[in-house]
Amino acid sequence: MFNQTHRCLLLIDGFYVWRHEGKAKIPYHITLSDQKTFALGCIYSVWKNQPTFSIVTTAANPIIEYIHNTKKRMLLMLSHQEQRRWIDPGLTKAEIKELMQPLDESLMKTEVIDK
């Protein structure tokens, strides 16, 4: 288990997920509907005097479950309101678990990337 106070944010404007259909892999670009940057929930540590981090995953919402159809999980996308809470060192384990929910798919935009 990670130190529950070692949470950080990774700010991005989108990411890619591949859908598997037989042997084909179809790339999708995922952003927020409002096209703003957003944050992924992460945990961090220091290993051999070097900072390191991992992006937290959670259960997939319906749209990501359709796209990421071999593994029913998604990156922990935090709403703008949840970002400050995620990095609050005073959160309890229950409050952290409460934040580790899939983002509402209505806030997301998905686009197939042409090859």
C-alpha positions as protocol buffer text, in pm:
chain_id: "A"
residue {
  index: 1
  type: MET
  ca { x: 0 y: 0 z: 0 }
}
residue {
  index: 2
  type: PHE
  ca { x: 126 y: 346 z: -82 }
}
residue {
  index: 3
  type: ASN
  ca { x: 171 y: 620 z: 174 }
}
residue {
  index: 4
  type: GLN
  ca { x: -173 y: 777 z: 159 }
}
residue {
  index: 5
  type: THR
  ca { x: -32 y: 1131 z: 175 }
}
residue {
  index: 6
  type: HIS
  ca { x: 184 y: 1083 z: -137 }
}
residue {
  index: 7
  type: ARG
  ca { x: -74 y: 1185 z: -395 }
}
residue {
  index: 8
  type: CYS
  ca { x: -8 y: 1418 z: -686 }
}
residue {
  index: 9
  type: LEU
  ca { x: -167 y: 1535 z: -1011 }
}
residue {
  index: 10
  type: LEU
  ca { x: -57 y: 1493 z: -1371 }
}
residue {
  index: 11
  type: LEU
  ca { x: -202 y: 1772 z: -1585 }
}
residue {
  index: 12
  type: ILE
  ca { x: -283 y: 1673 z: -1944 }
}
residue {
  index: 13
  type: ASP
  ca { x: -508 y: 1779 z: -2229 }
}
residue {
  index: 14
  type: GLY
  ca { x: -588 y: 1427 z: -2352 }
}
residue {
  index: 15
  type: PHE
  ca { x: -469 y: 1069 z: -2382 }
}
residue {
  index: 16
  type: TYR
  ca { x: -501 y: 769 z: -2613 }
}
residue {
  index: 17
  type: VAL
  ca { x: -676 y: 437 z: -2560 }
}
residue {
  index: 18
  type: TRP
  ca { x: -692 y: 150 z: -2811 }
}
residue {
  index: 19
  type: ARG
  ca { x: -996 y: -64 z: -2883 }
}
residue {
  index: 20
  type: HIS
  ca { x: -927 y: -422 z: -2990 }
}
residue {
  index: 21
  type: GLU
  ca { x: -1144 y: -564 z: -3267 }
}
residue {
  index: 22
  type: GLY
  ca { x: -1004 y: -901 z: -3364 }
}
residue {
  index: 23
  type: LYS
  ca { x: -642 y: -834 z: -3458 }
}
residue {
  index: 24
  type: ALA
  ca { x: -708 y: -467 z: -3529 }
}
residue {
  index: 25
  type: LYS
  ca { x: -630 y: -194 z: -3276 }
}
residue {
  index: 26
  type: ILE
  ca { x: -831 y: 126 z: -3316 }
}
residue {
  index: 27
  type: PRO
  ca { x: -684 y: 436 z: -3146 }
}
residue {
  index: 28
  type: TYR
  ca { x: -913 y: 682 z: -2968 }
}
residue {
  index: 29
  type: HIS
  ca { x: -819 y: 1024 z: -2837 }
}
residue {
  index: 30
  type: ILE
  ca { x: -987 y: 1107 z: -2506 }
}
residue {
  index: 31
  type: THR
  ca { x: -1038 y: 1466 z: -2385 }
}
residue {
  index: 32
  type: LEU
  ca { x: -1286 y: 1656 z: -2174 }
}
residue {
  index: 33
  type: SER
  ca { x: -1595 y: 1790 z: -2349 }
}
residue {
  index: 34
  type: ASP
  ca { x: -1498 y: 2145 z: -2251 }
}
residue {
  index: 35
  type: GLN
  ca { x: -1151 y: 2097 z: -2409 }
}
residue {
  index: 36
  type: LYS
  ca { x: -980 y: 2220 z: -2092 }
}
residue {
  index: 37
  type: THR
  ca { x: -677 y: 2057 z: -1940 }
}
residue {
  index: 38
  type: PHE
  ca { x: -753 y: 1813 z: -1663 }
}
residue {
  index: 39
  type: ALA
  ca { x: -572 y: 1611 z: -1402 }
}
residue {
  index: 40
  type: LEU
  ca { x: -505 y: 1244 z: -1352 }
}
residue {
  index: 41
  type: GLY
  ca { x: -480 y: 1118 z: -998 }
}
residue {
  index: 42
  type: CYS
  ca { x: -132 y: 982 z: -925 }
}
residue {
  index: 43
  type: ILE
  ca { x: 79 y: 855 z: -638 }
}
residue {
  index: 44
  type: TYR
  ca { x: 447 y: 932 z: -596 }
}
residue {
  index: 45
  type: SER
  ca { x: 755 y: 812 z: -413 }
}
residue {
  index: 46
  type: VAL
  ca { x: 1130 y: 851 z: -418 }
}
residue {
  index: 47
  type: TRP
  ca { x: 1330 y: 545 z: -526 }
}
residue {
  index: 48
  type: LYS
  ca { x: 1709 y: 548 z: -532 }
}
residue {
  index: 49
  type: ASN
  ca { x: 1702 y: 926 z: -477 }
}
residue {
  index: 50
  type: GLN
  ca { x: 1485 y: 976 z: -787 }
}
residue {
  index: 51
  type: PRO
  ca { x: 1122 y: 1085 z: -784 }
}
residue {
  index: 52
  type: THR
  ca { x: 881 y: 840 z: -944 }
}
residue {
  index: 53
  type: PHE
  ca { x: 505 y: 832 z: -989 }
}
residue {
  index: 54
  type: SER
  ca { x: 227 y: 605 z: -1107 }
}
residue {
  index: 55
  type: ILE
  ca { x: -110 y: 696 z: -1253 }
}
residue {
  index: 56
  type: VAL
  ca { x: -397 y: 550 z: -1053 }
}
residue {
  index: 57
  type: THR
  ca { x: -663 y: 349 z: -1238 }
}
residue {
  index: 58
  type: THR
  ca { x: -1022 y: 279 z: -1148 }
}
residue {
  index: 59
  type: ALA
  ca { x: -1318 y: 89 z: -1292 }
}
residue {
  index: 60
  type: ALA
  ca { x: -1410 y: 204 z: -1642 }
}
residue {
  index: 61
  type: ASN
  ca { x: -1714 y: 417 z: -1713 }
}
residue {
  index: 62
  type: PRO
  ca { x: -1936 y: 288 z: -1998 }
}
residue {
  index: 63
  type: ILE
  ca { x: -1760 y: 474 z: -2282 }
}
residue {
  index: 64
  type: ILE
  ca { x: -1409 y: 371 z: -2173 }
}
residue {
  index: 65
  type: GLU
  ca { x: -1531 y: 16 z: -2108 }
}
residue {
  index: 66
  type: TYR
  ca { x: -1644 y: 6 z: -2473 }
}
residue {
  index: 67
  type: ILE
  ca { x: -1311 y: 143 z: -2601 }
}
residue {
  index: 68
  type: HIS
  ca { x: -1070 y: -26 z: -2359 }
}
residue {
  index: 69
  type: ASN
  ca { x: -1254 y: -353 z: -2407 }
}
residue {
  index: 70
  type: THR
  ca { x: -982 y: -597 z: -2300 }
}
residue {
  index: 71
  type: LYS
  ca { x: -925 y: -439 z: -1958 }
}
residue {
  index: 72
  type: LYS
  ca { x: -1226 y: -279 z: -1796 }
}
residue {
  index: 73
  type: ARG
  ca { x: -1036 y: 3 z: -1627 }
}
residue {
  index: 74
  type: MET
  ca { x: -954 y: 367 z: -1689 }
}
residue {
  index: 75
  type: LEU
  ca { x: -716 y: 634 z: -1570 }
}
residue {
  index: 76
  type: LEU
  ca { x: -835 y: 823 z: -1262 }
}
residue {
  index: 77
  type: MET
  ca { x: -959 y: 1141 z: -1428 }
}
residue {
  index: 78
  type: LEU
  ca { x: -1040 y: 1402 z: -1167 }
}
residue {
  index: 79
  type: SER
  ca { x: -1299 y: 1673 z: -1221 }
}
residue {
  index: 80
  type: HIS
  ca { x: -1183 y: 2029 z: -1165 }
}
residue {
  index: 81
  type: GLN
  ca { x: -1359 y: 2024 z: -825 }
}
residue {
  index: 82
  type: GLU
  ca { x: -1191 y: 1700 z: -715 }
}
residue {
  index: 83
  type: GLN
  ca { x: -832 y: 1801 z: -791 }
}
residue {
  index: 84
  type: ARG
  ca { x: -771 y: 1999 z: -471 }
}
residue {
  index: 85
  type: ARG
  ca { x: -926 y: 1724 z: -263 }
}
residue {
  index: 86
  type: TRP
  ca { x: -700 y: 1459 z: -420 }
}
residue {
  index: 87
  type: ILE
  ca { x: -381 y: 1632 z: -304 }
}
residue {
  index: 88
  type: ASP
  ca { x: -513 y: 1720 z: 45 }
}
residue {
  index: 89
  type: PRO
  ca { x: -278 y: 1532 z: 284 }
}
residue {
  index: 90
  type: GLY
  ca { x: -551 y: 1520 z: 548 }
}
residue {
  index: 91
  type: LEU
  ca { x: -788 y: 1293 z: 354 }
}
residue {
  index: 92
  type: THR
  ca { x: -888 y: 968 z: 518 }
}
residue {
  index: 93
  type: LYS
  ca { x: -869 y: 634 z: 337 }
}
residue {
  index: 94
  type: ALA
  ca { x: -1248 y: 645 z: 298 }
}
residue {
  index: 95
  type: GLU
  ca { x: -1233 y: 991 z: 138 }
}
residue {
  index: 96
  type: ILE
  ca { x: -958 y: 877 z: -99 }
}
residue {
  index: 97
  type: LYS
  ca { x: -1166 y: 574 z: -198 }
}
residue {
  index: 98
  type: GLU
  ca { x: -1465 y: 803 z: -257 }
}
residue {
  index: 99
  type: LEU
  ca { x: -1258 y: 1004 z: -508 }
}
residue {
  index: 100
  type: MET
  ca { x: -1142 y: 690 z: -691 }
}
residue {
  index: 101
  type: GLN
  ca { x: -1450 y: 667 z: -912 }
}
residue {
  index: 102
  type: PRO
  ca { x: -1480 y: 677 z: -1291 }
}
residue {
  index: 103
  type: LEU
  ca { x: -1541 y: 1021 z: -1437 }
}
residue {
  index: 104
  type: ASP
  ca { x: -1895 y: 1078 z: -1566 }
}
residue {
  index: 105
  type: GLU
  ca { x: -1884 y: 996 z: -1937 }
}
residue {
  index: 106
  type: SER
  ca { x: -2095 y: 1302 z: -2020 }
}
residue {
  index: 107
  type: LEU
  ca { x: -1789 y: 1515 z: -1933 }
}
residue {
  index: 108
  type: MET
  ca { x: -1572 y: 1333 z: -2187 }
}
residue {
  index: 109
  type: LYS
  ca { x: -1517 y: 1355 z: -2561 }
}
residue {
  index: 110
  type: THR
  ca { x: -1386 y: 1057 z: -2760 }
}
residue {
  index: 111
  type: GLU
  ca { x: -1256 y: 1067 z: -3114 }
}
residue {
  index: 112
  type: VAL
  ca { x: -1132 y: 785 z: -3337 }
}
residue {
  index: 113
  type: ILE
  ca { x: -789 y: 868 z: -3477 }
}
residue {
  index: 114
  type: ASP
  ca { x: -754 y: 795 z: -3847 }
}
residue {
  index: 115
  type: LYS
  ca { x: -442 y: 602 z: -3937 }
}
